[in-house]
Amino acid sequence: MSSESDKRAAAQAAAALVEDGMKVGLGTGSTAGYLIAGLGERMAEGGLSGARFVATSFGTELLAREWRLPLRQLNDADIDGALDIAIDGADEIGPGWELVKGGGGALLGEKIVFSAAERVVIIADGSKRVARVGERAPIPLEVVPAARLTVSAKLESLGFDVTLRAAERKSGPVVTDHGNLLLDIRTTEPIDAVALERDLCAIPGVVECGIVVDVATDVIVAEDGAVTHSTQPGE
């Protein structure tokens, strides 16, 4: 099966976890797009009564509105800063469920939604499994524009290759939903994901980094049509 078929299969398995009345965080990216379509189809058929949804990005919000999903903000009274479940894709999934997020540029919104959710479900096709985070995908950092050069210099001094993410269909850099820039970093050195997340986020001017550790409660991976749903002990 194609990676797109596997993405759809993983998303469908995750969509089945959503029940009536749930408060649900919706991820960003192509795999999350299949999730939103599946949830929209269920609602159109009369299911998911009372369910409410919080988007991690403006792009996700637009897609969710196309599918007529009832959207809320985390600060709304009927959400009150807490979600039952958040479902999202990942750029990489390490052996200890360390993740790389932010390929779609929504890492800040995604990590905020993750922090509000009781259950965080990661959906992916098999190609996203890696031996270590940063093995294939760059690690994104969201950076305030005024700090781009100082943050880049600090990262380079730490041995990282640094690239300002450029927009594909316009001249200039990618600008996030929050008005910031994205730096993509790479290294061939071994990574301690826990320490690196802490150290990157401590650099002045870095708003958020794309490493996610100790957050996922479930990982659903589809590969060659076979879907595997793993949960953390105690979940």
N, C-alpha and C positions, 0 to 999 in steps of 0.2 A: 504494500500500500504506500501511497505518497505521504510525505510529511504533513500535507494539508489534511488528508484523511485521518491521520493519527491525531493531529491537533483537534479536529472536530470530534473524534471519539473521546478524547480526554475531557473536552469541554462538556460533552453530553453527559458523561459520567458525573461530573461535578454539578451540572445543572440539576441532576436528580436529587442532590442533597438539599436543595432549597425547598422549604415547606411554607404553607400558608402562614401569613403573619410575620415572617422573618424580616429582619433588617439586614440588608445584603450590600457589601462593598463590591463594586464592579471594577475589575482591572482594566489595563490598557494594553493594546497590541492585537495581533492577528488571532492568537488563540483565545483571548478574552472576547474577541468579536464573535467567535462561534458560540461562546457561552451566552452572550447577550441575545443572539438570534434564538438560541434554544429556550431561554427564559421568555422571550417575547412570544414565541409560538405557544408556550404553555399558557401564558396569560390570555392570548387571543382565543384559546380554547376554553377559557373560563376557569383556569387553575390559578394557584398562587394568590388566593384571596387575602387581602390585607398586607401583602408583601410590599416593602418599600426599599428603594435602592439609592446608594450613594456612589457617585462616579469618582474615579481617581484622576480624571483629566477632562479637559474640554472636549477632546475627540470622543471619549467614551460617553460623555453627556449627550453629544449630538446623535451618536448611534443608538443610545438607549431611548432617546426621544423618538427616533424613527420607528422603534419597536414598541412605542407607547408604554414603556415601563414608568411607573410612578417614581419620580426622582425627588430626593431630599438632600439637604446639607447636614453635615455632622452636628451643627449647632441648632438645628431645628428641634422644636419641643418634642416631636414624636420620635426623634432619634436620640436626643440627649447625650450625644457623644459616645454612644455604644452601639456596636453591631453584633449580630449573632454570628455572621460568617462573612469572610472576604475571600474572593476567588480571583486568581490572577495567574498569568503566565510567568515565565522567567527566561532570561537569556542563557543562564547556566545553572545547573544544580550539582553541587558537590556531594561527595560521599556522606558528609555529616549534615546534609541539607543546608549547607551554606549556599546562598544564592547570589547571582548577579542580576540586578534589575536596572532598568533605565534605558534600554535600547530604544524605547519609544519616547524617551524624554520626559517621562512622568514620574520619576523616582520619588520626588518629594510628596506628591499626592498619594502615591502608592504606599509609602511607608507610614504616612499619617493614618490612612485607612487601616493598614495592618495593625497599627497600635491600638485602634479602637475595637478590633474584632476579637471575639472570644475564640473563633476558629478561623485559621488561615489555610486555605487550600490552594496548592500550587498545581497548575495543569501544564503539561508539556508533551511534545513528542520525544522519542528516544534520543534524538540528536543533542538534546540539551544536557544530558548527563556528561559530567567531566570528572577527571581525577582531582582537579583543584580549580578553585575559582580563578578566573583570569586566564585560563588555559587557551581559550579560543576567542572569547568575547572581551572587548575592552571594559574596564571598570569606569562607569561614568561618575562624574562629580558635578553637582549643580553649584555654581559659583556666582556671587554678585558681580556685576560687570566691572565695578571699580577695582576689584581685587584680582582680576584675571591674570595680570602679569606677575604680581607678587606670589599668588598661589602657584602659577606655572613654574616660577623659579624655585619655589620650595619643593615642589614635586620632582623637578629635574635634579635637585640636589640630593634627593632621596633615591635616585637611580631610575625613575620612571620615564618612559617616553610619553610625551604629552601632546595631544592634538585638540585644538579647538574645533568642536563639531560644527561643520558648515551645513547650511541649508541646501537642499537638493534642487529646489525649484525657484530660488531667488538668490540674489547676490548677498553675501554676508553670512553671519553665524546663525545657528538655531537659537531661538529665544523661547524659553519655557513658558508655561501658563502663568508663572509667577514673575516673569520679567527678568529672569536670570539667564546665564550662559551655561553651556555644558562643556566640560573638559573630559576627554576620554583618555585614560591612562593604561599603559601596558608595561609588563615586566616579565622577564624570563626566570626570575628568581622565585624560590618557594614562598608561599604566602601563608601567614597565620591570619585567617579571615577575621577572627575576633579582635585581635590587636590592630589589624589594618583598618577595620571599620572605625574603631575608637580613635586611632591616630589621624586618619584622614578628616574625620568630622571635627577634630580639634584645631585644624588649621584655620586661622582667621580668614573669613571670606568664603569658606566652604559652607554652603547651606545644608547640603546632604550628600551622602555618597551612596553608590549603587550596590554596596555589599549589604546583604541581609543575613543575619545569623540569629539562631534561637527564636525564630518566629513561626515557621511553618508547623502546623499540626498534622497536615495531610499532604501527601504528594501523589498525584495521579498522572501516570505516564503511559502513553499509548505508543506501541512500537510494532510495526508490521501487523496492525489490526488487533493486537492483544493489549488489553488495558489492565494495568496493575495499580491498585489503590493501596498505599501504605500509610499507616498512621503512627504517630509517636506513641511510645508506651504510656498508658494511662489516659489516652484520648478516646 
